[in-house]
Amino acid sequence: MDLAPKSAERTLDEVKQEVLRRAARNLHPFESVRAADVEGIVGGLTSLDRDHWAQRWSNVGREHEARADELARRSAGGKEIADAYLLAFNNFSLGRYPAATTPGKKEAYRHSLRAFRKAAKYFDPPLEVVEYPCDELKLTGYLQVPRGVTRPPVVMHWGGVDQWKENRQHASALLHRRGLATFTIDMPGVGEHPLSYLDPRAERSFSAAIDCLRARGDVDGTRLGVWGGSFGGYWAARLAYTEAGRIRGAVFHGGNVHFGFQREWLEKALTKTASTYLFGPASLLDARSAAMGVSTLEEVLAAAPGLSLLDMGILDRPSAPILCVNGKLDDQAPVADIYLLMEHGSPKEAKVYPHGGHMGRTPGHDPSEITETICAWLKARI
């Protein structure tokens, strides 16, 4: 199990130990980096300064990017080139983890975008960078259509405060194997999304993405599933109600709808109990604050209740089919929000992992089983 934090933030030694533990077991967020690189990076960490963290990971990212550039110059195999750029991307992405809130982390994020898009030129199925309008704004998503399938159904999916659209390739690959197209986007408040989580137009930005998909000829946007992870799970649940006529299935994965937005839950989660977060609950507060466009715990506590779907009065409306997934022991998003959804409106489906934490991740169990379960459900619905 994760180290229990002694305070709201882990110490340097605790972080080092936890990074090495996770990397050795390919645990989130170190699933796609090399153990030897991680050992070197961690060995040179002298503080938890955010820009120092970003620099250590970015230095290794640049080394892998240079190697990938050389492979591209030599016209090596496409998969070899893509894998090398993705290794660079994953190190840069860890440099900006959990959120691009300082100059160094913002620079690491820019590096990660560059490396990812270099890699994307060699992806199979091909990745198209799609720009689409939301009123006067320009939004960006990544569309991939599996080969040999004519106008397949499409799954639009996104992560939370620390896993952005570029980090969703593993989930996309599992959907592609099932003949489904994917459209990965950033939720409001993270990545390239121009709006904050709390912006009144945030929901409209998802509707604009649906408009875009329905207008395309290479995918069937009328057979659409949505999947939101972690703090992004909220938007999947909300869209299941507000876009019920245009969505065939929504996956609410490790998110909040009401209880997780209340002071009595949030204050503890963001200062004491979110123990699975890499740096401790204080860094989860930082990441959520950045997404929400606020600066302090008190501002988060004041704003969050306004997101409650119960208080909005929509939970008893008909909804698109919803699959609720989380761990019973999650200390970032309460399992009570799954039960609340099941008590209201249309019947829901749920998978609750009795010994699981955030997102259902359970010590000793392969987390890909969770992803496979979700992908199979989406395939059946769309």
Order of alpha helices (4+ residues) and beta strands (2+ residues): alpha-alpha-alpha-alpha-alpha-beta-beta-beta-alpha-beta-alpha-beta-alpha-beta-alpha-alpha-alpha-alpha-beta-alpha-beta-alpha
